[in-house]
Amino acid sequence: MNKEISELINGLIIASKILKKDGILAVVTFHSLEDKIVKFFFKSLSENKSISRYMPEVKQSDTLFNIISKKPIIPSAKELKENASSRSAKLRYVVKKKDFYEFETDIFEKFNYLLEIENYGNKL
């Protein structure tokens, strides 16, 4: 059975851990579900979590990445004319800020419902 979702998530985590400072992590996605996962992963490790203004100030850990552009790079009109199958491609990328390799991510919790669906085939 195909494990695209778990492979993508694990690939993002492993690539982030081995990437050195100022390294660029670039991912091309071809459908909205992949793009949603990549976008969440990049955003969650690039921004501090918003905290209520009514809560006491909490020291937050430094972020792992800098997002250069929030919008993905999509094919140009010329590319679409020459390569129609590129119409759904989106390129997102981030730059690693520091050489640290141990970080926490909540990506498994966020997309647990997809991982459960992916693993459903094993139960049959």
GIUR-V572931 format. One record per pair of residues at least 12 apart in sequence whose C-alpha atoms are under 6 Angstrom apart, sorted by the first residue. I is the first residue (numbers start at 1). J is the second residue. D is the distance in whole Angstrom. If there is no record, write none. Layout:
i=I j=J d=D
i=I j=J d=D
This chain:
i=17 j=101 d=5
i=20 j=99 d=6
i=21 j=96 d=5
i=21 j=97 d=6
i=21 j=98 d=5
i=21 j=99 d=5
i=22 j=95 d=6
i=22 j=96 d=5
i=22 j=97 d=6
i=23 j=95 d=6
i=23 j=96 d=6
i=24 j=94 d=6
i=24 j=95 d=5
i=25 j=93 d=5
i=25 j=94 d=5
i=26 j=92 d=6
i=26 j=93 d=4
i=27 j=91 d=6
i=27 j=92 d=6
i=28 j=90 d=5
i=28 j=91 d=4
i=29 j=89 d=6
i=29 j=90 d=5
i=30 j=88 d=5
i=30 j=89 d=5
i=45 j=63 d=6
i=45 j=64 d=5
i=46 j=63 d=5
i=46 j=64 d=6
i=46 j=65 d=5
i=46 j=66 d=6
i=64 j=96 d=6
i=64 j=97 d=6
i=65 j=94 d=6
i=65 j=95 d=5
i=65 j=96 d=5
i=65 j=97 d=5
i=66 j=94 d=6
i=66 j=95 d=5
i=67 j=94 d=5
i=72 j=90 d=6
i=72 j=91 d=5
i=72 j=92 d=5
i=73 j=90 d=6
i=73 j=91 d=5
i=74 j=90 d=5
